[in-house]
Amino acid sequence: MTNSKVVVVTGANSGIGTSIANHFSESGCRVISLDLKTDSKILNSDVTSYLCDVTSESSAIEAMKQVRNEFGPIDVLIVNAGVVPSWQSTENIDVEDFDRVMRINLLGSVISLKSAVTHLRAPGASVVMTGSINSWKGDPNIASYVASKHGIAGLVKSAAMDLGKRGIRVNAVAPGAVLTDALRKRVLDRNDNDASKAEAYLENLAATTTSLGRIATIADVVNAVEFLASNKSEAITGQLIHIDGGVL
Ligand SMILES: NC(=O)c1ccc[n+]([C@@H]2O[C@H](COP(=O)([O-])OP(=O)(O)OC[C@H]3O[C@@H](n4cnc5c(N)ncnc54)[C@H](O)[C@@H]3O)[C@@H](O)[C@H]2O)c1
């Protein structure tokens, strides 16, 4: 990664986004977090945090303008903000909650990208979205999340074709389960808040669903994002890169 690149990360106030932002800032890039919150205690102090709600076009337009005015053209845009809903079987889908998840995960990604386009370095910028294993496969009880993340796979394909003409690449990473605090909490919730049951659930997931017998780490996701953001992937666009220990 060439140092001093301008890197914008949505949803960098916690979890995977924080690790991505910290990694780029430690590589010498100028990194900006756009998030609903700015209270992270683990985000590096040289990462600039702007409040932004990615579901609001005016909020995202304002934030991207601010980035452009303060830092210049954006070299790397990481579209990462997202939520995972609580489990609901299909017959019990809460339509309002479905809409909320689609608005944050899919429409929020559309708004983040659309608002940034005129501020992206052209040619040369790279956009990386955080999809999910649920961008290509289903899971029970989580239709809104699966639908929203499948949408990311479609969005990158279409946007890659539109923006390729300007020399801008658009890809997504598709992590399987990654042990963030948010995931730990979800797994605990789904296992009656029993820590040993939650641990056994994760061990079973790794052993029975992955080729490598392990789930991906945050570092695995960061490495793939770095590759897609760098010129080592300069002929790659419109792709969804699976990072899940080989779920096939
Ligand atoms: N953790 C996993 O196992 C896993 C696996 C696959 C994909 N993902 C995806 O990775 C991304 C990050 O997940 P995480 O586990 O780090 O979650 P997280 O909850 O730790 O982080 C999500 C961040 O997004 C921000 N955010 C939420 N709504 C927003 C909005 N409207 N505007 C701006 N910011 C908003 C939150 O404030 C938070 O900082 C998500 O897109 C998620 O779907 C996570």
PDBQT file of the ligand as one rigid body, heavy atoms in Angstrom, charges set to zero:
ROOT
HETATM    1  N1  LIG A 301     -18.515 -10.257  12.380  1.00  0.00    +0.000 N 
HETATM    2  C1  LIG A 301     -18.834 -11.144  11.449  1.00  0.00    +0.000 C 
HETATM    3  O1  LIG A 301     -18.845 -12.361  11.703  1.00  0.00    +0.000 OA
HETATM    4  C2  LIG A 301     -19.147 -10.706  10.060  1.00  0.00    +0.000 A 
HETATM    5  C3  LIG A 301     -19.152 -11.681   9.041  1.00  0.00    +0.000 A 
HETATM    6  C4  LIG A 301     -19.438 -11.296   7.733  1.00  0.00    +0.000 A 
HETATM    7  C5  LIG A 301     -19.703  -9.969   7.438  1.00  0.00    +0.000 A 
HETATM    8  N2  LIG A 301     -19.707  -9.043   8.442  1.00  0.00    +0.000 N 
HETATM    9  C6  LIG A 301     -19.990  -7.660   8.055  1.00  0.00    +0.000 C 
HETATM   10  O2  LIG A 301     -18.924  -6.844   8.473  1.00  0.00    +0.000 OA
HETATM   11  C7  LIG A 301     -19.389  -5.521   8.699  1.00  0.00    +0.000 C 
HETATM   12  C8  LIG A 301     -18.952  -5.066  10.084  1.00  0.00    +0.000 C 
HETATM   13  O3  LIG A 301     -19.469  -5.974  11.045  1.00  0.00    +0.000 OA
HETATM   14  P1  LIG A 301     -18.899  -6.062  12.540  1.00  0.00    +0.000 P 
HETATM   15  O4  LIG A 301     -19.063  -7.478  12.958  1.00  0.00    +0.000 OA
HETATM   16  O5  LIG A 301     -17.572  -5.415  12.608  1.00  0.00    +0.000 OA
HETATM   17  O6  LIG A 301     -20.058  -5.220  13.283  1.00  0.00    +0.000 OA
HETATM   18  P2  LIG A 301     -19.999  -4.019  14.350  1.00  0.00    +0.000 P 
HETATM   19  O7  LIG A 301     -21.385  -3.919  14.875  1.00  0.00    +0.000 OA
HETATM   20  O8  LIG A 301     -18.887  -4.229  15.306  1.00  0.00    +0.000 OA
HETATM   21  O9  LIG A 301     -19.653  -2.727  13.459  1.00  0.00    +0.000 OA
HETATM   22  C9  LIG A 301     -20.597  -2.113  12.620  1.00  0.00    +0.000 C 
HETATM   23  C10 LIG A 301     -20.348  -0.601  12.608  1.00  0.00    +0.000 C 
HETATM   24  O10 LIG A 301     -21.267  -0.005  11.688  1.00  0.00    +0.000 OA
HETATM   25  C11 LIG A 301     -21.775   1.196  12.276  1.00  0.00    +0.000 C 
HETATM   26  N3  LIG A 301     -23.077   1.529  11.703  1.00  0.00    +0.000 N 
HETATM   27  C12 LIG A 301     -24.255   0.862  11.842  1.00  0.00    +0.000 A 
HETATM   28  N4  LIG A 301     -25.245   1.525  11.219  1.00  0.00    +0.000 NA
HETATM   29  C13 LIG A 301     -24.685   2.638  10.660  1.00  0.00    +0.000 A 
HETATM   30  C14 LIG A 301     -25.194   3.726   9.907  1.00  0.00    +0.000 A 
HETATM   31  N5  LIG A 301     -26.502   3.812   9.584  1.00  0.00    +0.000 N 
HETATM   32  N6  LIG A 301     -24.329   4.682   9.491  1.00  0.00    +0.000 NA
HETATM   33  C15 LIG A 301     -23.023   4.614   9.818  1.00  0.00    +0.000 A 
HETATM   34  N7  LIG A 301     -22.483   3.629  10.549  1.00  0.00    +0.000 NA
HETATM   35  C16 LIG A 301     -23.307   2.640  10.975  1.00  0.00    +0.000 A 
HETATM   36  C17 LIG A 301     -21.882   0.861  13.767  1.00  0.00    +0.000 C 
HETATM   37  O11 LIG A 301     -21.960   2.038  14.560  1.00  0.00    +0.000 OA
HETATM   38  C18 LIG A 301     -20.602   0.057  13.985  1.00  0.00    +0.000 C 
HETATM   39  O12 LIG A 301     -19.502   0.885  14.322  1.00  0.00    +0.000 OA
HETATM   40  C19 LIG A 301     -20.914  -5.561   8.528  1.00  0.00    +0.000 C 
HETATM   41  O13 LIG A 301     -21.243  -5.131   7.223  1.00  0.00    +0.000 OA
HETATM   42  C20 LIG A 301     -21.233  -7.035   8.702  1.00  0.00    +0.000 C 
HETATM   43  O14 LIG A 301     -22.403  -7.413   8.037  1.00  0.00    +0.000 OA
HETATM   44  C21 LIG A 301     -19.429  -9.365   9.746  1.00  0.00    +0.000 A 
ENDROOT
TORSDOF 0
